[in-house]
Amino acid sequence: MRTLYHHSILTDSRKVRLALGEKRLEFIEKLVVPWSIDHDFLTLNPAGELPVLVDEGDIIVCGANAICEYLDEVYHEPPLLGRTPEARAESRRLADWFDK
């Protein structure tokens, strides 16, 4: 079962939870407190940054944008970015605006 390591107050974590929801992918949530040291979590991401996705097959993906791109590449339907170059550009514009 895929597992998302995150903290609910972080915007990057919310972005990934929304992407997983849009893709209709089931996942287990593991809450990580970013201001504490969790040695088990550091084995997944030595940088200690959230979010981290552990997908089926023990594939580890770190960082919100990398996780969202990974999900769109591996799980094609429904697409996160749109089907045309124009739709993908608009999706990226909106994502960039919300990331600020």
C-alpha positions as CSV (number, residue, x, y, z in Angstrom):
1,M,0.0,0.0,0.0
2,R,1.4,3.4,-0.9
3,T,2.2,5.6,2.1
4,L,2.5,9.4,2.3
5,Y,4.7,10.8,5.0
6,H,3.6,14.4,5.6
7,H,2.4,17.0,8.1
8,S,-1.0,18.4,7.7
9,I,-0.1,22.1,8.1
10,L,2.5,22.1,5.2
11,T,1.2,23.3,1.9
12,D,3.4,20.9,0.0
13,S,1.9,18.0,1.8
14,R,-1.6,19.3,1.0
15,K,-0.7,19.6,-2.7
16,V,0.3,15.9,-2.7
17,R,-2.8,14.8,-0.8
18,L,-4.9,16.7,-3.4
19,A,-3.1,15.0,-6.3
20,L,-3.6,11.6,-4.8
21,G,-7.3,12.4,-4.3
22,E,-7.6,13.6,-7.9
23,K,-6.0,10.4,-9.1
24,R,-8.3,8.4,-6.8
25,L,-5.4,6.5,-5.4
26,E,-5.6,5.0,-1.9
27,F,-2.9,5.7,0.5
28,I,-1.9,5.5,4.1
29,E,-1.0,8.8,5.9
30,K,1.9,8.9,8.3
31,L,2.2,12.1,10.2
32,V,5.8,13.3,10.6
33,V,6.5,16.3,12.9
34,P,9.0,18.4,10.9
35,W,10.6,20.0,13.9
36,S,11.5,16.7,15.6
37,I,14.1,14.2,14.7
38,D,12.7,10.9,13.5
39,H,15.5,8.5,12.6
40,D,13.2,6.1,10.8
41,F,12.0,8.9,8.5
42,L,15.5,10.0,7.9
43,T,16.2,6.7,6.3
44,L,13.6,7.5,3.7
45,N,14.8,11.1,3.1
46,P,18.1,12.0,4.7
47,A,17.3,15.7,4.0
48,G,14.4,15.3,6.5
49,E,12.0,17.3,4.2
50,L,8.3,16.5,3.7
51,P,6.4,15.2,1.9
52,V,7.7,11.7,0.9
53,L,5.7,9.1,-1.0
54,V,6.6,5.4,-0.7
55,D,4.8,3.8,-3.6
56,E,4.1,0.2,-4.3
57,G,7.3,-1.7,-4.9
58,D,9.0,0.5,-2.2
59,I,9.6,3.3,-4.7
60,I,10.6,6.4,-2.7
61,V,9.8,9.9,-4.2
62,C,10.6,13.1,-2.2
63,G,9.3,16.6,-2.7
64,A,5.8,17.7,-3.7
65,N,6.5,18.6,-7.3
66,A,8.5,15.4,-8.0
67,I,5.7,13.3,-6.3
68,C,3.0,15.0,-8.4
69,E,4.9,14.5,-11.7
70,Y,5.7,10.9,-10.7
71,L,2.0,10.2,-10.0
72,D,1.0,11.7,-13.4
73,E,3.6,9.6,-15.2
74,V,2.8,6.3,-13.5
75,Y,-0.9,6.6,-13.1
76,H,-2.1,8.2,-16.4
77,E,-5.8,8.5,-15.6
78,P,-7.1,11.0,-14.8
79,P,-4.4,13.3,-15.9
80,L,-3.4,16.1,-13.5
81,L,-2.1,18.5,-16.1
82,G,-4.5,18.2,-18.9
83,R,-4.4,16.6,-22.4
84,T,-3.2,19.5,-24.6
85,P,-0.1,21.7,-24.3
86,E,-2.4,24.7,-23.6
87,A,-4.2,22.9,-20.7
88,R,-0.9,21.7,-19.2
89,A,0.5,25.2,-19.4
90,E,-2.5,26.6,-17.6
91,S,-2.3,23.8,-14.9
92,R,1.4,24.7,-14.4
93,R,0.6,28.4,-14.2
94,L,-2.0,27.8,-11.5
95,A,0.3,25.4,-9.6
96,D,3.1,28.0,-9.7
97,W,0.7,30.7,-8.4
98,F,-0.5,28.5,-5.5
99,D,3.0,27.5,-4.6
100,K,4.0,31.1,-3.8
